[in-house]
């Protein structure tokens, strides 16, 4: 494919929309009329307002905010890149979003009620209230903090990718991505992504609907597009969509991703910021609309093959496709949509991580807005280090690495709200064993999200995160049988 350098109109349109989003988010406190009165408020109210939006988001704001958390550069950059490289296997992200919605409908309102009644701000707060264990609280908080860094790194990669496509050289794109995210989060708090999530979703819908309409027409229709893409991808056996050996990793990655999705600090922050449990249930019913968008976005990886996009940097697939097909001014708009689509959720991720530090790891900083802002900045620096030093083959591997770690909070957080009685010691031991096992296997395999499991002469790739979770739960059960114990008396149960 002939290299295409975007013109000045593309750069101008990109700067206009991207800068407008940052400006709106950064000045949201003033826009809401609280800039001056904030100083007169007790700092506890200011901290909860910055980190949880005052717990007052209604159905529509929550829908855009949670959807903004859930559909990120992972969706727009990483999923099409995986589809470009592997074909149908990259569509594992679709079933996982369907699996997760019943989980949200059933579990998240319970967690919201527990958090609301106890004024909890994080998953670690809920676990502490349930088990009465400071050590387990720290473990859950540490998992959330570490898991979110590679996920923020993926967002930085998304912003950097489109800025690189605009022609900026060297490390300038990464610096711009980091500084824009830092300013956006520092000044606006959770109200910034809540407000600009509307803009972000509208922009992405426009870009994607234009892409799935215009690009196939340009390439001779969907039939011609699929036929051309098939020439560049592995051919599965007749009657099968997946290559031999891909079915189990496809299914296990979908399941592990679904279980992890709403355990992350940022998705849970969006849930806890809702006005009521009923708001969450309504969102669980409405969120499948985003899955339609995800399926359309995933097909961009196939369109790139049909358009003749050839590159070794899979993260650049979508920007290169837009450069090849769209006029420069609309390319700039699409790049801004991708960048904003990474900026909004990355801000919520950093805020969710800051809540963990100030509420759980260092509770002396609780209700301190300045400390929360500084912690969010440090978390973004950690994400920057992930970009620089974690050599993931695909950008999506960064999200799956975070998923491995956050999955280890599932037993304490989700099983902990059931009537089953497990001790804090069992939960802490399971968390430690699952985290250490999963981390070792993942890095031993070169940051790949699947591990070759050999049982009785059978060899099969399985999600590393799911394996680690099974090890975790197995350890919890064994320790509970060997050392019987009960969770703290009086804790809330489902």
ABEGO torsion letter per residue (X at the ends): XBBBBBBAAAAAAAAAAAAAAAAAAAAAAAAAGAAAAAAABBAAAAAAAAAAGGGABBAAAAAAAAAAAABBAAAAAAAAAAAAAAEAAAAAAAAAAAAAAAAAAAAAAAAAAAAAAAGBABAAAAAAAAAGBAAAAAAAAAAAAAAAAAAAAAAAAAAAAAAAAAGBBEAAAAAAAAAAAAAAAAAAEAAAAAAAAAAAAAAAAAAAAAAAAAAAAAAGEAAAAAAAAAAABBBBBBGBABBBGAAAAAAAAAAAAAAAAAABAAAAAAAAABABAAAAAAAAAAAAAAAAAAAAAAAAAAAAAAAGBBBABAAAAAAAAAAAABBAAAAAAAAAAAAAAAAAAAAAAAAAAAAAAAAAABAAABGBAAAAAAAAAAAAAAAAAAAAABBBABAAAAAAAAAAAAAAAAAAAAAAABABBBBAAAAAAAAAAAAAAAAAAAAAAGGBABBBBBBGGBBBBBBAAAAAAAAAAAAAAAAAAABBBBBBBGBBBX
